[in-house]
């Protein structure tokens, strides 16, 4: 679970809870910022950086927000190769 907040003129996201196939667990990544300085580009699009805990690397990040849905991409090679995750806002 990631809490999205403003950070200056950008948006950032910090891990606040972690889960695996057995349920919730206390990961060493709790408190780690994984959505980094996503600056608004207009039309619900953002650009910044994304941290990937599984390999401890930071990637070029792109994010699109549409209502309660968020699409997050982490890219290498100038944005040619990307992995995507789709998130939903919890109420």
N, C-alpha and C positions, 0 to 999 in steps of 0.2 A: 504494500500500500504506500503510495507516494502523496505527500502533501505539497500542493502547488501554491506558491506565494509570489508576491512581487519582490524583486531585488533590484532596487534602483529603478531604471526605466525598462527593466526586463522581467522575465518570469523564470523562477527556479523551482526545482522539485527535489524534496528530500524524502528518503525512505523512512517511514515511521512504523511499519509492521511488515513482517516477512512470513511467508507460508511455503510449505512444500506439500508433497502428496499425503503426509500424515496430519497436517494442520499447521497451526501457528508455531513458530520457533524463534528463538533469539539469535538472529544473525549478527555477525560482526559488522554488517553493512547498515544496520539501523543508525540513523543520524547522518548517513552519507548523502551528499548532494549528487543526484544522478542527472537531473535536467539543469543545465548550467547556462545562465545568461542568455535565455531565449528572447531575442529582441523582436518586437512586432514589425512585420513587413506589410501589413494591411490584409484585408479579407480573411482574417483568422489564421494567417500564416506567420510563423516565427522562425528565426534562424539563430543558432548558438552552438552549444556543445552537449554531448551526451556521454555519460560515464557508464561503462559496462563492467559490473562487478565480476563476472565470470572470468575475465581475462585481465582485469585491472588496467583498462585502456580507456582513453577519451577519444571520441569520434566527432566529426562534423555532424551537427544536429539540425534537424528540421522538424517542425511540429506544425500540425494543422488542427484547429479547434472548430468543431461544428456542434453547437448546442452542448449536450452532455457527453460528447464523444471527442476523443483526442487521438490523433494518429502521430506517432513518434518514429522518426527514422534516425539511425546512426549510419554514417557513410564514410568511406575511404576513397582514395584515388580521385579526389576532387569532386566527390558526389556520384561517381559512376557505379560503385558497388555499395548497396545499402541493405540493411536489415530493418524491418518495420515491426512495430507493436501497435496494437489498437487498445486503448484504454477507455473505460467508462467511469463517469463521475459517480461516486457514492454519496448518497443523501443521508 
